């Protein structure tokens, strides 16, 4: 289905309009004339495209909603094109998706119709699996619409997108070795593992991402370099770190008395490390905000000083952060900088996080937060002991964390970088459209260029 434009997900402060944004005409208009014309304008029509996960929430959804609110708040028109994995119910649905997740010709036709009807200036793609597939990228290229793709995870370099299996980090599939995803049954089922490995291998060998996306967005420098192994060129991947809205500063009233954990409760998030820390401080209050497959297990294993709150809405999370003396983020996978970390920092809460992935690009250890080895529970306990033993120093860390957000991860900074990426994608698509191989010579009897698959 094609979803109606979403309302602004986040309130952000206004910025002056950009002076000029170049628009690329539709390919049907541009190619017959042998050139691409540009129109000066202040605002763009931007299509946000994603396949929602079955869980219906998470960091990617937060970014998706944040982008819509940010762009609409600056006067751009945002349209959405989405699918939802929760609609896959029957065995027949699953069998069909096994094939169409690799490449869906039906979805390609629907995207072509969407592009012809809506005529967006830029298509911003997020998750494509399993219902959309890379076929929507081929449709965009056939219509000469600039494409930006957000690399929220590692789906281009790891069949399950995590580089984590059986409790350990894993990079065996890097460099075109997707068969390891089958041999190690990384998806937790033979059929799923085969499907995930096949769709990654087909996309890589046919260049479905590399050839059809103009600019990739990596959320950290770590992620950017990791994606070079997927065949992406250095100038094709730009870093755009996640951002969060500015939170009004609240005076310290001594109410910050909780050590918190926020996120999906699953093995990769390290909730067991959080519980180990809670056991070391039986007189302190600990709270878990979030749900997931390990929620009931966490409730059973948690000591008496831990309270599981379940999933909270936006206002509930704001109240949660206001109570927190510190927030722990003991992830075991290459994340970041994750939205949870940035949100806590924006509320002036010291964050203690794993020193892996892109997280060290947001937190300077001992300056505006703390970094620990996720395998060393003693280190986490020592940091929390220091925070509890010196509240004034912890407040200073939290204040510096808020300044880090204002300077590097705020909506205005994010918006300017995003617009530069959109401009780069438009320019790259323009260059492709006017390339000699892309334009049929006047009077030529040669066959038209075959649409890209």
Secondary structure as the mmCIF struct_conf table of DSSP 4:
data_model
#
loop_
_struct_conf.conf_type_id
_struct_conf.id
_struct_conf.beg_label_comp_id
_struct_conf.beg_label_asym_id
_struct_conf.beg_label_seq_id
_struct_conf.end_label_comp_id
_struct_conf.end_label_asym_id
_struct_conf.end_label_seq_id
HELX_LH_PP_P HELX_LH_PP_P1 UNK A 3 UNK A 8
BEND BEND1 UNK A 9 UNK A 10
HELX_LH_PP_P HELX_LH_PP_P2 UNK A 16 UNK A 18
BEND BEND2 UNK A 19 UNK A 19
STRN STRN1 UNK A 21 UNK A 24
HELX_LH_PP_P HELX_LH_PP_P3 UNK A 25 UNK A 26
HELX_RH_AL_P HELX_RH_AL_P1 UNK A 27 UNK A 30
HELX_RH_3T_P HELX_RH_3T_P1 UNK A 31 UNK A 33
TURN_TY1_P TURN_TY1_P1 UNK A 34 UNK A 34
BEND BEND3 UNK A 35 UNK A 35
STRN STRN2 UNK A 38 UNK A 41
BEND BEND4 UNK A 42 UNK A 42
STRN STRN3 UNK A 45 UNK A 52
TURN_TY1_P TURN_TY1_P2 UNK A 54 UNK A 55
BEND BEND5 UNK A 58 UNK A 58
HELX_RH_AL_P HELX_RH_AL_P2 UNK A 59 UNK A 73
TURN_TY1_P TURN_TY1_P3 UNK A 74 UNK A 75
STRN STRN4 UNK A 77 UNK A 84
HELX_RH_3T_P HELX_RH_3T_P2 UNK A 85 UNK A 87
BEND BEND6 UNK A 90 UNK A 90
HELX_RH_AL_P HELX_RH_AL_P3 UNK A 91 UNK A 100
TURN_TY1_P TURN_TY1_P4 UNK A 101 UNK A 102
HELX_RH_AL_P HELX_RH_AL_P4 UNK A 105 UNK A 118
BEND BEND7 UNK A 121 UNK A 121
STRN STRN5 UNK A 122 UNK A 125
TURN_TY1_P TURN_TY1_P5 UNK A 129 UNK A 132
TURN_TY1_P TURN_TY1_P6 UNK A 134 UNK A 134
HELX_RH_AL_P HELX_RH_AL_P5 UNK A 135 UNK A 142
TURN_TY1_P TURN_TY1_P7 UNK A 143 UNK A 144
STRN STRN6 UNK A 146 UNK A 151
BEND BEND8 UNK A 153 UNK A 153
TURN_TY1_P TURN_TY1_P8 UNK A 155 UNK A 157
BEND BEND9 UNK A 158 UNK A 158
TURN_TY1_P TURN_TY1_P9 UNK A 159 UNK A 160
BEND BEND10 UNK A 161 UNK A 163
STRN STRN7 UNK A 164 UNK A 165
TURN_TY1_P TURN_TY1_P10 UNK A 166 UNK A 167
STRN STRN8 UNK A 168 UNK A 169
TURN_TY1_P TURN_TY1_P11 UNK A 172 UNK A 176
TURN_TY1_P TURN_TY1_P12 UNK A 178 UNK A 178
HELX_RH_AL_P HELX_RH_AL_P6 UNK A 179 UNK A 183
TURN_TY1_P TURN_TY1_P13 UNK A 184 UNK A 187
BEND BEND11 UNK A 188 UNK A 189
HELX_RH_AL_P HELX_RH_AL_P7 UNK A 190 UNK A 206
TURN_TY1_P TURN_TY1_P14 UNK A 207 UNK A 212
BEND BEND12 UNK A 214 UNK A 214
STRN STRN9 UNK A 215 UNK A 218
BEND BEND13 UNK A 219 UNK A 220
HELX_RH_AL_P HELX_RH_AL_P8 UNK A 221 UNK A 226
HELX_RH_3T_P HELX_RH_3T_P3 UNK A 227 UNK A 230
TURN_TY1_P TURN_TY1_P15 UNK A 231 UNK A 231
HELX_RH_3T_P HELX_RH_3T_P4 UNK A 234 UNK A 236
STRN STRN10 UNK A 237 UNK A 239
BEND BEND14 UNK A 254 UNK A 254
STRN STRN11 UNK A 258 UNK A 262
BEND BEND15 UNK A 263 UNK A 263
BEND BEND16 UNK A 266 UNK A 266
HELX_RH_3T_P HELX_RH_3T_P5 UNK A 267 UNK A 269
TURN_TY1_P TURN_TY1_P16 UNK A 270 UNK A 270
HELX_RH_AL_P HELX_RH_AL_P9 UNK A 271 UNK A 280
TURN_TY1_P TURN_TY1_P17 UNK A 282 UNK A 283
BEND BEND17 UNK A 284 UNK A 284
STRN STRN12 UNK A 285 UNK A 289
BEND BEND18 UNK A 292 UNK A 292
TURN_TY1_P TURN_TY1_P18 UNK A 293 UNK A 294
HELX_RH_AL_P HELX_RH_AL_P10 UNK A 295 UNK A 301
BEND BEND19 UNK A 302 UNK A 302
TURN_TY1_P TURN_TY1_P19 UNK A 304 UNK A 305
STRN STRN13 UNK A 306 UNK A 310
HELX_RH_AL_P HELX_RH_AL_P11 UNK A 314 UNK A 323
STRN STRN14 UNK A 324 UNK A 329
BEND BEND20 UNK A 333 UNK A 333
BEND BEND21 UNK A 337 UNK A 337
HELX_RH_AL_P HELX_RH_AL_P12 UNK A 339 UNK A 346
TURN_TY1_P TURN_TY1_P20 UNK A 347 UNK A 348
STRN STRN15 UNK A 350 UNK A 354
BEND BEND22 UNK A 355 UNK A 356
TURN_TY1_P TURN_TY1_P21 UNK A 357 UNK A 358
HELX_RH_3T_P HELX_RH_3T_P6 UNK A 359 UNK A 361
TURN_TY1_P TURN_TY1_P22 UNK A 362 UNK A 362
STRN STRN16 UNK A 365 UNK A 365
TURN_TY1_P TURN_TY1_P23 UNK A 366 UNK A 368
STRN STRN17 UNK A 369 UNK A 369
STRN STRN18 UNK A 370 UNK A 372
TURN_TY1_P TURN_TY1_P24 UNK A 374 UNK A 375
HELX_RH_AL_P HELX_RH_AL_P13 UNK A 377 UNK A 389
HELX_RH_AL_P HELX_RH_AL_P14 UNK A 391 UNK A 408
BEND BEND23 UNK A 409 UNK A 410
HELX_RH_AL_P HELX_RH_AL_P15 UNK A 411 UNK A 434
BEND BEND24 UNK A 435 UNK A 435
HELX_RH_3T_P HELX_RH_3T_P7 UNK A 436 UNK A 438
BEND BEND25 UNK A 439 UNK A 439
HELX_LH_PP_P HELX_LH_PP_P4 UNK A 440 UNK A 441
TURN_TY1_P TURN_TY1_P25 UNK A 442 UNK A 443
BEND BEND26 UNK A 446 UNK A 446
HELX_LH_PP_P HELX_LH_PP_P5 UNK A 447 UNK A 452
#
